[in-house]
């Protein structure tokens, strides 16, 4: 993978409000990755990149869900590099942090809608 392609994947992991498609793609990757070793996750990442095209332009032009899928495989592959065991979302600090943040976000009261200007 090129450095430019790596930059695209890292950008997909930057904090932002993910779309439903991005959340779904990451969830599917985590479900599929559960129990995988580093080499199996790397093979899955390689397959996604081969489907899209491994160049940065190919990844940038792919839809957000595909970029999220590739980025999640990259993140899991990196996590497993030093892990030595199979992947599980239950012990993935990144996933647990996301779930906690979403719970807090849902529980937070929403500000009232602004009133239309009078006059």
Secondary structure as GFF3:
##gff-version 3
##sequence-region A 1 119
A	DSSP	alpha_helix	3	12	.	.	.	ID=ss1
A	DSSP	alpha_helix	20	33	.	.	.	ID=ss2
A	DSSP	alpha_helix	38	52	.	.	.	ID=ss3
A	DSSP	alpha_helix	56	61	.	.	.	ID=ss4
A	DSSP	alpha_helix	64	83	.	.	.	ID=ss5
A	DSSP	three_ten_helix	89	91	.	.	.	ID=ss6
A	DSSP	alpha_helix	93	107	.	.	.	ID=ss7
###
